[in-house]
């Protein structure tokens, strides 16, 4: 049986922002693209996605950047 993932509204906003950006971006920038969401909320969603292996992370110039993984 295939398990379907259902995302919350805020998680969907983060996913849309990641697809729109289509590059490495900070949590603050992703939050702005996700309809001016709080950066703290965006960061917690990104960490949850990282644990589920939905996003990749990379440190650029001492700051953590995120990008959606290609499946």
TAFENPE-V85993 format. One record per residue. N is the residue number from 1. RES is the residue in one letter. PHI is phi in whole degrees, 0 to 359 (999 if undefined). BURIAL is # if it has 9 or more other C-alpha atoms within 8 Angstrom, else .. Layout:
n = {N,N}
res = {RES,RES}
phi = {PHI,PHI}
burial = {BURIAL,BURIAL}
This chain:
n = {1,2,3,4,5,6,7,8,9,10,11,12,13,14,15,16,17,18,19,20,21,22,23,24,25,26,27,28,29,30,31,32,33,34,35,36,37,38,39,40,41,42,43,44,45,46,47,48,49,50,51,52,53,54,55,56,57,58,59,60,61,62,63,64,65,66,67,68,69,70,71}
res = {X,X,X,X,X,X,X,X,X,X,X,X,X,X,X,X,X,X,X,X,X,X,X,X,X,X,X,X,X,X,X,X,X,X,X,X,X,X,X,X,X,X,X,X,X,X,X,X,X,X,X,X,X,X,X,X,X,X,X,X,X,X,X,X,X,X,X,X,X,X,X}
phi = {999,273,271,268,262,249,263,287,298,291,295,295,297,293,297,299,296,297,291,294,291,55,199,291,215,282,298,296,292,297,297,296,287,268,58,55,286,295,296,293,294,298,296,293,292,297,296,296,295,295,295,270,63,267,239,250,233,205,264,236,55,79,240,280,243,235,208,289,279,270,262}
burial = {.,.,.,.,.,.,.,.,.,.,#,#,#,#,#,#,#,#,.,.,.,.,.,#,#,#,#,.,.,#,#,#,.,#,.,.,#,.,#,.,#,#,#,.,#,#,.,.,#,#,.,.,.,#,#,#,#,.,.,.,.,.,.,#,#,#,#,#,.,.,.}
